[in-house]
Amino acid sequence: MRSKMVLLRSLLLSMVIVLLAHIDTISATDVRWVGNDDDDNAPLPLSSRQRQQLLQLEQAIQSAPDPEKTLRQVAEANQMSPQELVSMINKNSQDLAQNPSLAQPSTLPKMIFKFMSVAAVSINQAARKNPKMFAATVACTILVMYTAIGIPRTGVVISSGRGVISKGPTTLFAPPTTYLSKLANADRVLSGKRSTKTQKIAWDDLHLEDDGVEIHDVRSNAELSQATTAQFSMDAESLLDELNLDLDDDAMSELSDEVVDMLFDNVVATLSSRQLTEFVPDSFLPIGLRYVSSSDKQKKNGVLSVRGLGDWGLHGMVFLDASKETSSDSEYGLTLSTLKGGNPFDGQLHISCHRSDDSITVRTHIVVPRNGKKLPRNVAKLIVGGITQSVLASTEKRSQQILARRSQSSRYRGMGQNKAAERRHSRFVKEKEIEEMAADRRRRWQRRNPDAGRYRPSGVRQQSPNNC
C-alpha cells in the first residue's frame, strides 16, 4: 500500500513538472467574451441529462392526444412561451443530429480517455515547440519515478561495491530490512573471504576504566591503524529498583545474584541471535544504524548499514562474517570480520560481555589493521556506541519482562493462598460457634429439666397409654 502511494505521488509530481516546464512555451492570449448575435446557431449549455429530458418531453408532446394543449401547459409550467419551448426542442434535435454523443452520459472511462487524449495532444504540441525542455522534463520524470519505486525496495542503490570513485555499497536512502536480508543471504556474502589476513585475538588492551566511548591512540601500535571502543555497564540493583519489589534485605540480596545471572544470559541470547540493533537509542536513529544477519542456523554472515559510510555521506553497507565466538561462565565474545567485495572499511567488530558480582559490562570495539582502509572517526564512535546501548536495552527489556512475569505469578499465587487460608479460618470459626451454641443449649436444658439425666431431648414425647 505504501509503495502504491509513493508511485501515485511520483506520477502527480511528474505531471506538475511537465506543466511547469512548458509554461513558458504557451503565449498569452487576450480572451474576451462576445455574445453570439445569431440565436439560431447559439449552442445550448445543457448537460447530457437535460438533453435526454428534452427528448423525452418532445416524445411526450408528440404522443399526446392534443399536442398544442400539452405544449402550452408545459410552457406555462416552466414560465416560458410555447415558441421558446419549441425552439429549444428543435435546437436540441439539431445538436444531437450533428453530434449524437452529446446525449450519452459521461462515464468514468470516457472521462479518463478524454483527459488522456487532451494530455497527449498537449504533450505532443509542447514537444514540437521546445524539444530540449521536453527532453529534460522527461528525464526528470523518469528520475522521480525511479526514485519513488526504488525507495521502498532498495533505498535507491547508487553503488554496489568499492570502485574508483566509490567507497563501497551505497544507497541514497536508508535501505529496508528486506533488501539487507537479501544481501546477507547473497552468494557474494555467504561465500565471501575476509578482507584482512591479520586477526586481533586479545582485546584486554582496549578496555576502558569508565563507561563511555573513546578513540584510542594507536600510533605506537604495530598491529592497528585505528581503534574505537564503547563500554557501558548495568547493575542488578538499578533494575530491581525500577520494579519496586517489596522485599527484605536478604531476599533482595539473593534476588540480585539471580538477576545478574539473568542479565548475562540475556546478553548472550541477544548476541547469539545477532540482534545487535534491536533497540537503538533515539539519539542514534538519524544515522540509520541497522544490522541484519543471514537466515542460516549459525547466522554466520550479516550486513551492517549506517549513514556516513557511503559515498558523499550517504548510507553505506558493510558485509561481515562471524569469525570467532567464545563463551564461558563470566565472559562472552563475538567477533565480526569484514569481507572482500568493496566494503567501506577493513577490520573487525568485536562485542563482548563480562559478568561481575553485581553487574555486567558490555564492550564494543572497531579495529582496523595496518594498511587497512579506515572509516570516519565520528562514524566509528556512533557504530560502537549505538550497538552497545542497543544490546543493553534489549537485555534490560528482556529481564524486566521475566521479572514482571515472576512477580505477577508469585503475587497471584500468594493472593490465592491468602484467600484459601481465609476461607479455612472462617469455616473453622463458624463450626466452633455452632459447637459452642449446641453445648450451651444442652447445659440450659439440663438445668431446667429434673429428668435430664434419664431422658434426652427429642422433641414431642409419646403419651403414656394410661393417659389415653
PELINUR-V588053 format. One record per backbone hydrogen bond with DSSP energy under -1.0 kcal/mol. NH is the residue of the N-H (numbers start at 1). CO is the residue of the C=O. Records with the same first field share a line. If there is no record, write none. Layout:
# PELINUR-V588053
NH->CO, CO
This chain:
# PELINUR-V588053
5->1
6->2
7->3
8->4
9->5
10->6
11->7
12->8
13->9
14->10
15->11
16->12
17->13
18->14
19->15
20->16
21->17
22->18
23->20
26->23
39->37
46->44
51->47
52->48
53->49
54->50
55->51
56->52
57->53
58->54
59->55
60->56
61->57
62->58
63->59
70->66
71->67
72->68
73->69
74->70
75->71
76->72
77->73
78->74
79->76
80->75
85->81
86->82
87->83
88->84
89->85
90->86
91->87
92->88
93->89
94->90
95->91
96->92
97->93
98->94
99->95
102->99
103->100
111->107
112->108
113->109
114->110
115->111
116->112
117->113
118->114
119->115
120->116
121->117
122->118
123->119
124->120
125->121
126->122
127->123
128->124
129->125
130->126
134->130
135->131
136->132
137->133
138->134
139->135
140->136
141->137
142->138
143->139
144->140
145->141
146->142
147->143
148->144
149->145
150->146
151->147
154->150
155->150
156->150
158->170
159->170
163->166
170->159
171->315
172->156
173->155
180->176
181->177
182->178
183->179
184->180
185->181
186->183
190->186
191->187
195->338
206->203
207->204
212->231
214->229
216->227
221->218
225->368
226->368
228->366
229->214
230->364
231->212
232->362
234->360
236->358
240->236
241->237
242->238
247->245
252->248
253->249
254->250
255->251
256->252
257->253
258->254
259->255
260->256
261->257
262->258
263->259
264->260
265->261
266->262
267->263
268->264
269->265
270->266
271->267
272->268
273->269
275->270
276->274
284->281
285->282
288->285
290->305
292->303
294->301
302->320
303->292
304->318
305->290
306->316
307->287
308->314
309->306
310->314
313->310
314->311
315->171
316->306
317->169
318->304
320->302
321->337
322->300
323->321, 335
324->335
326->333
328->331
332->353
333->326
334->351
335->324
336->349
337->321
338->347
339->319
340->193
346->373
348->367
349->336
350->365
351->334
352->363
353->332
354->361
355->330
356->359
360->234
361->354
362->232
363->352
364->230
365->350
366->228
367->348
368->226
370->223
372->369
380->376
381->377
382->378
383->379
384->380
385->381
386->382
387->383
388->384
389->385
390->386
391->387
392->388
393->389
394->390
395->391
396->392
397->393
398->394
399->395
400->396
401->397
402->398
403->399
404->400
405->401
406->402
407->403
408->404
409->405
410->406
411->407
412->408
413->409
414->410
415->411
416->412
417->413
418->414
419->415
420->416
421->417
422->418
423->419
424->420
425->421
426->422
427->423
428->424
429->425
430->426
431->427
432->428
433->429
434->430
435->431
436->432
437->433
438->434
439->435
440->436
441->437
442->438
443->439
444->440
445->441
446->442
447->443
448->444
449->445
452->449
455->451
467->464
468->465
